[in-house]
Amino acid sequence: ELVREQGTVLDAKVIYDRESGRSRGFGFVTYGSAEEVNNAISNLDGVDLDGRQIRVTVAESKPRRQF
């Protein structure tokens, strides 16, 4: 709900631990425009959510590891 207040959410994904099934404490949100992204960053970065300070930044893709 908190992220929806910042703009149109196209996709939202919470990352879970494969073994335990519990949330790893982070996720990703895709907004409809760069303006909405900037609103989310300026309005939500550092906000207290359920007793924890959240960090909101633009995600950067990392090259996939090869085994």
C-alpha positions, 0 to 999 in steps of 0.5 A: 500500500505504501508504494502504491501511494507514490504512483502506478505500480507495474510490478512488485516482487518480494524476495524470499529465501528458497530454503525457509520460504521467509522474506529476505527483507527486500523487494523490487517495485516497478513504477510507470514513470521516472517521475513516480520512481523519484517520488518514491525515493524522495518520499519513502527512503528512510521512512520507518515501516513496522519499526524498521527503517526502509531504504529506497533506491534505484536497483542496478542490475548485476551480471549473472554469476556463471558456475 
